């Protein structure tokens, strides 16, 4: 264990953990509406770090859907994390033991991935563990608080808390964009294309999860071709 690297991960992961605590309030409320207990909802958030996947599972649980349907839906919704894991696999040392790879894969979320992939040089797993050690409890405890506060907080306040997720995205990627100006056009292009796919009716037949996957593949491959990064800088 590299203590300094781990503590750096903890420090940089605190904003993510706080944001997760706020955002996961709505997860807890949705879990309560699906008749899950506080314990069940908390365990779900502790073992499944995915807002879209959890929201989808609540609807399936409430409808009494079979387990097979739930497995398939979660696989499709969370498929983008496979792309993130593939990217991180190129960032870590090729000799990194399998158990480290598995633990890091468990903690792959949009924000944890963003912080991990933006690290200079090879990624030390203890940095990711540091981020996870505050992000995962934040997500789980926020869910618990959401379940317990059902019916107490006003709806307008809960809707406002959802905006914290977008604030976290900005907080994760803007520091890296300030250091590398080439990232700015990629970020703005991603935002523009994502908006178009969301508002244009021609793309309504594509699920939100698949839209993310398609955008990730197209934009990342295009950026790699136009602005390749020398191997020694990876």
Backbone bond lengths (Angstrom), bond angles and torsions (degrees), N, CA, C in turn:
res aa  C-N    CA-C-N  psi(-1)  N-CA   C-N-CA  omega(-1)  CA-C   N-CA-C  phi
1 X - - - 1.470 - - 1.523 109.95 -
2 X 1.333 117.19 129.50 1.452 122.58 174.60 1.531 107.80 -97.07
3 X 1.320 116.37 104.41 1.457 121.38 -172.80 1.524 112.19 -60.63
4 X 1.334 116.88 -43.34 1.464 120.08 -177.89 1.520 112.13 -64.14
5 X 1.311 116.52 -41.83 1.466 120.20 179.45 1.519 110.06 -67.37
6 X 1.328 116.46 -40.95 1.459 120.45 179.07 1.535 110.80 -61.67
7 X 1.329 116.80 -45.64 1.457 120.46 -179.18 1.522 111.54 -66.70
8 X 1.330 117.45 -32.27 1.461 119.60 175.27 1.524 110.38 -64.88
9 X 1.333 115.75 -38.85 1.453 119.47 176.16 1.513 112.10 -64.48
10 X 1.332 116.39 -40.47 1.467 120.53 177.68 1.523 110.18 -61.89
11 X 1.329 116.56 -46.26 1.463 120.81 -177.67 1.527 111.28 -62.32
12 X 1.327 116.12 -47.28 1.460 119.36 -178.43 1.524 111.96 -74.49
13 X 1.319 117.45 -17.28 1.454 120.68 179.29 1.518 113.89 -89.07
14 X 1.328 117.81 -10.22 1.467 120.55 -179.34 1.527 112.12 -59.10
15 X 1.348 120.27 -46.20 1.474 118.78 177.34 1.526 112.51 -59.53
16 X 1.334 117.08 -36.37 1.459 120.42 178.09 1.527 110.27 -66.34
17 X 1.332 116.38 -44.28 1.454 120.00 179.50 1.521 111.98 -61.44
18 X 1.333 116.90 -42.26 1.465 120.49 178.67 1.533 110.64 -66.08
19 X 1.342 115.42 -41.63 1.458 118.64 178.27 1.515 111.91 -65.05
20 X 1.329 116.60 -39.88 1.460 120.81 177.65 1.525 111.15 -62.24
21 X 1.320 116.01 -39.27 1.468 119.62 179.84 1.520 110.25 -59.80
22 X 1.325 116.19 -43.01 1.467 120.48 -178.81 1.525 111.12 -69.67
23 X 1.346 115.96 -48.25 1.464 120.43 -175.45 1.526 111.58 -65.10
24 X 1.338 117.00 -38.50 1.459 119.68 -175.24 1.527 113.20 -74.05
25 X 1.327 117.26 -4.03 1.468 119.96 171.12 1.527 109.80 -53.75
26 X 1.342 115.74 -45.96 1.464 119.75 -177.99 1.523 111.35 -67.80
27 X 1.340 117.30 -28.52 1.464 120.72 174.74 1.530 109.45 -62.27
28 X 1.329 115.53 -45.39 1.460 119.72 -179.84 1.519 112.34 -63.68
29 X 1.328 116.38 -39.42 1.467 119.64 179.30 1.522 110.48 -66.03
30 X 1.341 116.37 -42.80 1.469 119.82 178.73 1.523 110.72 -65.30
31 X 1.331 117.05 -36.22 1.465 120.51 178.05 1.510 110.86 -64.44
32 X 1.320 116.06 -39.81 1.461 120.11 179.12 1.523 111.28 -64.57
33 X 1.342 116.17 -38.83 1.456 120.15 178.65 1.529 111.14 -66.68
34 X 1.338 116.73 -26.05 1.461 121.03 177.65 1.521 111.86 -87.06
35 X 1.338 116.27 10.09 1.470 124.02 176.39 1.521 113.46 71.36
36 X 1.339 118.00 24.87 1.458 120.96 174.01 1.520 109.18 -84.69
37 X 1.308 116.07 145.49 1.457 120.45 176.08 1.530 109.16 -78.23
38 X 1.323 115.77 168.84 1.460 120.64 178.31 1.533 110.46 -60.64
39 X 1.332 116.84 -40.41 1.464 120.42 179.52 1.528 111.25 -64.74
40 X 1.329 117.07 -46.22 1.460 120.94 -179.66 1.525 111.67 -61.92
41 X 1.324 116.72 -44.22 1.453 120.67 -178.99 1.525 111.33 -65.09
42 X 1.325 116.96 -39.72 1.460 120.83 -179.40 1.522 111.12 -67.48
43 X 1.330 116.89 -43.29 1.464 120.37 177.78 1.525 110.58 -62.89
44 X 1.329 116.93 -38.56 1.463 120.06 178.09 1.526 110.95 -61.21
45 X 1.327 116.99 -45.18 1.463 119.87 179.50 1.527 111.68 -68.97
46 X 1.311 116.40 -31.47 1.468 120.22 179.98 1.522 111.55 -69.33
47 X 1.321 116.68 -30.04 1.465 120.96 -175.70 1.522 113.42 -107.33
48 X 1.343 117.56 -10.11 1.464 121.24 -179.30 1.522 108.78 -135.01
49 X 1.308 116.18 96.26 1.465 120.39 -175.88 1.530 110.00 -89.24
50 X 1.307 116.60 67.43 1.459 120.13 -177.51 1.516 110.54 -150.91
51 X 1.312 116.41 113.55 1.463 119.59 -177.27 1.524 111.22 -67.74
52 X 1.352 117.56 -46.82 1.463 120.25 -179.12 1.524 111.01 -62.35
53 X 1.332 116.34 -42.55 1.459 119.92 179.90 1.510 112.44 -65.13
54 X 1.333 117.07 -39.39 1.457 119.96 -179.73 1.531 111.41 -69.63
55 X 1.318 117.06 -42.74 1.461 119.79 177.92 1.530 110.70 -59.79
56 X 1.344 115.97 -42.20 1.462 119.43 179.18 1.518 111.24 -65.78
57 X 1.322 116.80 -37.32 1.465 119.97 -178.63 1.519 111.36 -67.79
58 X 1.335 118.00 -32.95 1.464 120.13 179.37 1.531 110.91 -62.17
59 X 1.333 115.49 -41.68 1.466 119.37 178.93 1.526 110.42 -64.18
60 X 1.326 116.83 -40.05 1.460 120.84 -179.70 1.532 111.14 -68.95
61 X 1.336 115.65 -40.06 1.458 119.78 178.81 1.529 110.35 -63.62
62 X 1.333 115.31 -44.48 1.463 119.59 -178.99 1.530 112.29 -63.70
63 X 1.348 115.94 -30.43 1.470 119.63 -178.68 1.521 112.68 -88.90
64 X 1.339 116.98 -3.72 1.459 120.43 -179.57 1.518 113.30 71.94
65 X 1.335 117.20 32.18 1.460 121.22 -177.98 1.528 110.53 -66.79
66 X 1.323 118.28 151.65 1.467 121.47 178.57 1.523 111.51 -69.45
67 X 1.320 115.98 160.41 1.460 120.75 -178.02 1.530 111.95 -62.11
68 X 1.322 116.85 -36.08 1.463 120.13 -178.68 1.522 110.38 -60.40
69 X 1.317 116.36 -43.29 1.464 120.24 179.43 1.527 110.92 -63.22
70 X 1.307 116.32 -38.09 1.461 119.79 179.69 1.525 111.14 -67.62
71 X 1.326 116.91 -41.94 1.467 120.73 179.06 1.520 110.57 -61.67
72 X 1.316 117.28 -46.03 1.470 121.23 -178.43 1.530 110.48 -63.89
73 X 1.329 116.97 -44.67 1.464 120.11 -178.93 1.530 111.16 -62.98
74 X 1.337 117.52 -41.10 1.460 120.39 179.57 1.525 111.38 -66.94
75 X 1.329 116.49 -37.30 1.462 120.12 178.90 1.524 111.44 -63.38
76 X 1.318 116.61 -40.36 1.469 120.83 -179.49 1.525 111.02 -72.42
77 X 1.340 116.49 -46.76 1.458 120.58 -176.89 1.520 111.70 -62.65
78 X 1.334 116.96 -38.38 1.463 121.05 -174.30 1.522 113.81 -100.07
79 X 1.317 116.41 17.01 1.457 119.84 -177.11 1.525 112.39 -62.90
80 X 1.327 116.80 -27.00 1.465 119.85 -178.23 1.526 111.97 -63.20
81 X 1.336 117.07 -25.07 1.460 119.12 179.52 1.528 111.85 -67.90
82 X 1.329 116.58 -22.93 1.466 119.69 174.38 1.528 110.09 -64.81
83 X 1.342 116.00 -40.46 1.458 119.81 177.60 1.526 110.86 -64.20
84 X 1.320 116.80 -41.52 1.458 120.06 178.92 1.523 111.23 -64.43
85 X 1.335 116.53 -40.34 1.462 120.02 179.20 1.526 111.12 -65.03
86 X 1.330 116.42 -37.98 1.469 119.89 177.36 1.524 110.59 -62.98
87 X 1.339 116.20 -40.27 1.462 119.77 178.33 1.527 111.02 -65.18
88 X 1.334 117.15 -42.29 1.464 120.52 179.55 1.520 111.74 -67.22
89 X 1.325 116.93 -31.33 1.465 119.60 179.45 1.523 111.56 -63.18
90 X 1.348 116.57 -25.90 1.458 120.63 176.80 1.525 111.86 -83.47
91 X 1.323 115.30 -13.28 1.464 120.57 -176.84 1.523 112.36 -91.60
92 X 1.329 117.90 -24.39 1.465 121.41 -177.53 1.522 110.18 -91.08
93 X 1.317 115.52 165.34 1.461 121.57 177.36 1.523 109.99 -64.45
94 X 1.314 117.12 137.21 1.465 121.35 -178.17 1.522 112.31 -62.58
95 X 1.333 117.37 -19.97 1.467 121.46 -179.71 1.530 112.71 -93.15
96 X 1.317 117.42 6.05 1.462 120.55 -178.86 1.528 110.00 -62.49
97 X 1.338 118.25 128.44 1.473 121.21 -177.96 1.524 112.39 -61.25
98 X 1.319 115.68 155.95 1.455 121.62 -175.87 1.527 112.32 -62.60
99 X 1.332 117.98 -36.77 1.464 118.51 -177.05 1.529 111.26 -63.99
100 X 1.332 117.52 -34.09 1.458 119.83 175.55 1.533 110.27 -66.30
101 X 1.299 117.41 -41.49 1.466 121.21 -179.97 1.524 110.83 -62.56
102 X 1.328 116.42 -39.30 1.463 120.06 -179.53 1.528 111.38 -68.07
103 X 1.338 116.75 -43.02 1.464 119.91 179.41 1.527 111.03 -65.26
104 X 1.324 116.36 -39.75 1.464 119.54 178.51 1.528 110.61 -66.51
105 X 1.328 116.89 -38.03 1.470 120.70 179.89 1.523 111.18 -63.23
106 X 1.324 116.53 -35.03 1.465 120.00 178.70 1.529 111.00 -60.53
107 X 1.318 116.79 -34.84 1.461 120.76 -175.80 1.509 114.63 -93.70
108 X 1.317 118.69 13.28 1.466 120.27 -179.58 1.530 109.96 -74.95
109 X 1.312 115.73 107.92 1.461 122.89 169.74 1.524 106.40 -127.46
110 X 1.320 117.36 173.32 1.463 119.49 -178.45 1.522 111.54 -57.76
111 X 1.334 117.03 -45.61 1.458 120.19 -175.01 1.521 112.16 -76.55
112 X 1.322 117.87 -41.80 1.470 120.31 178.33 1.521 109.74 -65.08
113 X 1.317 116.47 -39.69 1.462 120.04 176.00 1.528 110.51 -62.02
114 X 1.336 116.92 -44.34 1.463 120.20 -178.76 1.515 112.14 -59.50
115 X 1.328 117.32 -43.94 1.458 120.38 178.43 1.524 111.54 -67.52
116 X 1.318 117.48 -40.55 1.464 121.41 -176.29 1.529 111.79 -69.30
117 X 1.327 116.27 -44.30 1.461 119.47 -175.83 1.519 111.65 -71.80
118 X 1.336 117.61 -20.83 1.459 120.70 -177.78 1.526 112.93 -84.97
119 X 1.333 117.92 -2.65 1.456 120.95 179.67 1.530 110.74 -70.50
120 X 1.301 115.54 141.68 1.466 120.99 179.01 1.525 110.54 -71.02
121 X 1.324 116.28 140.85 1.453 120.55 177.60 1.513 112.53 69.52
122 X 1.329 115.85 -158.92 1.454 121.14 179.80 1.528 110.63 -70.18
123 X 1.314 115.14 144.97 1.455 120.70 -178.07 1.520 110.66 -86.12
124 X 1.320 116.63 122.60 1.457 121.60 174.36 1.530 108.16 -82.99
125 X 1.330 117.81 129.13 1.471 119.02 -178.08 1.512 113.24 -59.00
126 X 1.337 117.79 -26.95 1.462 119.81 -177.59 1.520 111.85 -70.38
127 X 1.322 117.21 -22.32 1.470 118.67 173.39 1.528 109.52 -67.04
128 X 1.326 116.17 -47.36 1.467 120.30 178.70 1.518 110.82 -62.46
129 X 1.334 117.15 -38.90 1.470 119.74 177.57 1.529 110.79 -62.51
130 X 1.330 116.44 -37.13 1.454 119.81 178.33 1.516 111.94 -62.68
131 X 1.345 116.21 -43.93 1.463 120.34 177.34 1.531 110.06 -63.90
132 X 1.333 116.48 -44.10 1.465 120.78 -178.96 1.523 111.77 -62.64
133 X 1.335 117.30 -34.57 1.461 120.23 -174.16 1.527 112.99 -66.90
134 X 1.340 117.50 -16.97 1.467 119.38 173.67 1.530 111.54 -109.53
135 X 1.344 117.01 -28.28 1.463 119.99 -178.46 1.525 112.06 -73.11
136 X 1.330 117.05 -44.59 1.468 120.56 -177.98 1.529 111.70 -64.86
137 X 1.347 120.19 -48.07 1.467 118.88 175.47 1.527 112.59 -61.27
138 X 1.339 116.84 -36.67 1.458 119.10 178.34 1.514 112.13 -60.38
139 X 1.340 116.15 -43.63 1.464 120.98 179.34 1.532 111.19 -66.11
140 X 1.319 116.74 -42.33 1.467 120.99 -177.20 1.522 112.01 -71.11
141 X 1.336 116.93 -44.97 1.465 120.09 -178.83 1.529 111.04 -69.43
142 X 1.339 116.85 -33.01 1.455 119.29 175.89 1.510 111.61 -64.44
143 X 1.334 116.00 -38.40 1.467 120.26 176.51 1.521 110.68 -62.79
144 X 1.325 115.80 -45.26 1.462 120.34 178.64 1.528 110.65 -59.68
145 X 1.325 116.33 -45.18 1.462 120.03 179.82 1.527 110.89 -63.91
146 X 1.327 116.57 -35.82 1.462 119.76 178.53 1.509 112.37 -65.28
147 X 1.331 116.66 -40.91 1.464 120.50 177.86 1.522 110.28 -63.25
148 X 1.323 116.29 -44.71 1.463 120.46 -176.14 1.530 112.54 -72.34
149 X 1.343 116.71 -22.82 1.468 119.43 -177.09 1.516 112.87 -97.90
150 X 1.326 117.45 8.76 1.459 120.93 -179.49 1.535 110.61 -55.73
151 X 1.322 115.50 126.76 1.452 120.53 179.19 1.512 114.28 86.37
152 X 1.352 117.13 -4.31 1.460 120.24 -178.64 1.528 111.43 -97.32
153 X 1.334 116.56 -47.08 1.464 120.91 -177.12 1.519 110.88 -83.97
154 X 1.332 118.49 144.05 1.471 121.56 179.18 1.523 111.36 -70.59
155 X 1.335 116.95 151.43 1.452 122.55 -177.45 1.521 111.81 -61.36
156 X 1.339 118.20 -38.29 1.457 121.05 -179.28 1.526 111.49 -62.18
157 X 1.339 116.14 -36.06 1.461 120.16 178.60 1.521 110.80 -68.04
158 X 1.316 116.97 -40.69 1.458 120.92 -179.98 1.522 111.09 -66.39
159 X 1.333 117.07 -39.90 1.456 120.44 178.01 1.525 110.95 -64.02
160 X 1.322 116.42 -37.87 1.463 120.40 178.95 1.516 111.38 -65.96
161 X 1.334 117.34 -34.94 1.463 120.64 -179.37 1.519 111.67 -65.60
162 X 1.339 117.62 -25.80 1.459 119.95 178.64 1.519 112.51 -62.39
163 X 1.322 116.98 -25.92 1.460 121.06 -179.86 1.517 111.71 -68.37
164 X 1.324 117.25 -16.93 1.463 120.03 179.92 1.517 111.64 -61.99
165 X 1.329 117.05 -29.65 1.455 120.54 -179.78 1.527 110.90 -62.28
166 X 1.331 116.75 -42.00 1.459 119.98 179.58 1.525 110.87 -70.18
167 X 1.316 115.91 -33.28 1.451 119.14 175.86 1.518 111.88 -63.71
168 X 1.331 116.81 -36.08 1.462 120.31 177.85 1.521 111.45 -65.66
169 X 1.344 117.03 -39.87 1.457 120.01 177.88 1.529 110.47 -58.08
170 X 1.322 115.57 -45.68 1.462 120.21 -179.66 1.525 110.82 -63.54
171 X 1.342 115.81 -43.03 1.465 120.12 -178.92 1.522 112.25 -64.84
172 X 1.327 117.53 -29.17 1.464 121.09 -178.81 1.518 111.63 -76.77
173 X 1.328 117.38 -43.30 1.460 120.18 -169.68 1.531 114.88 -95.44
174 X 1.312 118.80 -25.25 1.460 119.33 -176.87 1.521 113.88 -65.66
175 X 1.356 120.74 -39.34 1.472 118.33 176.16 1.526 112.70 -57.98
176 X 1.339 117.01 -41.19 1.463 119.79 177.74 1.523 110.95 -66.73
177 X 1.332 117.23 -35.34 1.469 120.76 179.30 1.521 111.12 -68.13
178 X 1.317 117.40 -33.00 1.470 120.31 177.68 1.523 110.99 -66.64
179 X 1.326 117.17 -34.23 1.457 120.61 -179.95 1.523 112.03 -78.71
180 X 1.315 117.22 -35.89 1.461 121.63 -178.40 1.527 108.71 -123.90
181 X 1.324 116.92 100.89 1.463 121.78 -174.70 1.524 112.20 -64.63
182 X 1.313 118.13 -18.42 1.465 120.23 179.52 1.520 111.71 -67.80
183 X 1.325 116.97 -19.49 1.458 119.95 -179.78 1.523 112.87 -75.99
184 X 1.328 117.26 -24.78 1.464 120.33 -176.60 1.531 113.28 -58.30
185 X 1.344 118.55 -51.07 1.475 116.89 178.99 1.522 113.08 -62.47
186 X 1.330 117.50 -32.12 1.464 120.75 178.63 1.534 109.89 -67.16
187 X 1.331 116.59 -41.61 1.465 120.85 179.70 1.523 110.79 -64.53
188 X 1.334 116.56 -47.51 1.469 119.76 -178.42 1.528 111.56 -67.66
189 X 1.333 116.90 -35.51 1.465 119.74 176.42 1.520 110.36 -65.13
190 X 1.322 116.50 -40.16 1.467 120.45 178.18 1.517 110.85 -61.96
191 X 1.323 116.37 -43.03 1.463 120.42 179.25 1.523 111.40 -63.71
192 X 1.338 115.89 -42.96 1.466 120.18 -177.78 1.527 111.33 -66.05
193 X 1.327 116.74 -46.45 1.466 120.01 -178.87 1.525 111.40 -67.76
194 X 1.316 116.64 -37.49 1.464 119.74 177.94 1.527 110.62 -63.15
195 X 1.331 116.47 -40.05 1.468 120.47 178.37 1.529 111.01 -64.58
196 X 1.348 116.06 -42.76 1.459 120.03 -179.91 1.529 111.47 -62.24
197 X 1.332 116.18 -44.59 1.460 119.23 179.81 1.513 112.11 -65.33
198 X 1.315 115.97 -24.94 1.455 119.72 -178.38 1.532 112.58 -82.77
199 X 1.328 116.72 -35.54 1.473 119.78 -172.83 1.529 113.33 -97.77
200 X 1.322 117.81 -26.14 1.461 119.11 -178.71 1.525 110.64 -76.39
201 X 1.314 118.87 129.05 1.473 121.41 -176.44 1.526 113.42 -67.88
202 X 1.330 118.12 -18.07 1.469 120.93 -178.09 1.526 112.22 -65.45
203 X 1.329 116.83 -19.85 1.463 120.37 -176.49 1.522 112.41 -107.23
204 X 1.316 117.40 14.72 1.461 120.56 -178.54 1.524 113.02 -65.67
205 X 1.340 116.36 -23.21 1.461 119.13 -178.66 1.523 112.57 -75.23
206 X 1.328 117.62 -9.80 1.467 122.13 179.83 1.522 108.56 -96.41
207 X 1.316 117.44 131.10 1.457 121.19 179.35 1.527 110.14 -68.19
208 X 1.331 115.95 158.37 1.465 120.46 -178.93 1.524 111.75 -61.66
209 X 1.339 116.52 -39.59 1.463 119.37 178.33 1.510 112.54 -64.09
210 X 1.347 117.32 -40.62 1.458 120.71 179.23 1.520 111.40 -69.11
211 X 1.340 117.33 -32.70 1.466 120.25 176.32 1.530 110.51 -61.14
212 X 1.324 116.08 -42.42 1.459 120.47 179.50 1.528 110.37 -62.82
213 X 1.326 116.01 -42.51 1.460 120.31 -179.48 1.522 110.65 -63.68
214 X 1.329 116.79 -46.70 1.464 120.73 -179.36 1.525 111.19 -62.12
215 X 1.327 116.83 -45.49 1.457 120.22 178.98 1.526 111.33 -62.37
216 X 1.320 116.22 -41.54 1.466 120.22 179.58 1.520 111.30 -60.42
217 X 1.322 116.61 -46.57 1.456 120.68 -179.02 1.522 111.84 -64.92
218 X 1.331 116.25 -48.65 1.466 120.42 -175.35 1.526 111.20 -65.95
219 X 1.331 117.15 -48.18 1.466 120.39 -175.75 1.527 111.29 -70.57
220 X 1.332 117.57 -42.49 1.465 119.91 -179.15 1.524 111.45 -65.68
221 X 1.339 117.47 -41.63 1.457 119.60 178.70 1.523 111.18 -67.67
222 X 1.343 116.22 -39.60 1.459 119.10 177.85 1.516 111.81 -63.34
223 X 1.350 116.93 -43.61 1.463 120.57 179.18 1.528 111.33 -65.62
224 X 1.338 116.98 -35.95 1.466 120.44 179.61 1.522 111.35 -66.58
225 X 1.316 116.36 -34.29 1.469 120.29 179.71 1.525 111.31 -76.20
226 X 1.329 116.32 -44.13 1.466 120.66 -175.66 1.524 111.95 -77.91
227 X 1.338 116.87 -40.49 1.470 121.30 -177.33 1.518 110.33 -128.02
228 X 1.326 118.45 68.44 1.471 120.48 -177.72 1.537 111.38 -65.21
229 X 1.332 114.74 144.34 1.464 120.93 178.12 1.525 109.27 -98.68
230 X 1.336 119.36 124.66 1.463 120.07 178.23 1.508 111.93 -55.04
231 X 1.317 116.54 143.43 1.464 120.71 -175.54 1.512 112.45 -59.17
232 X 1.346 117.87 -33.53 1.454 119.47 -178.49 1.520 112.84 -69.60
233 X 1.351 118.01 -14.34 1.454 120.83 178.81 1.507 112.91 -93.40
234 X 1.342 117.58 -7.97 1.461 121.01 -178.69 1.523 110.26 -71.75
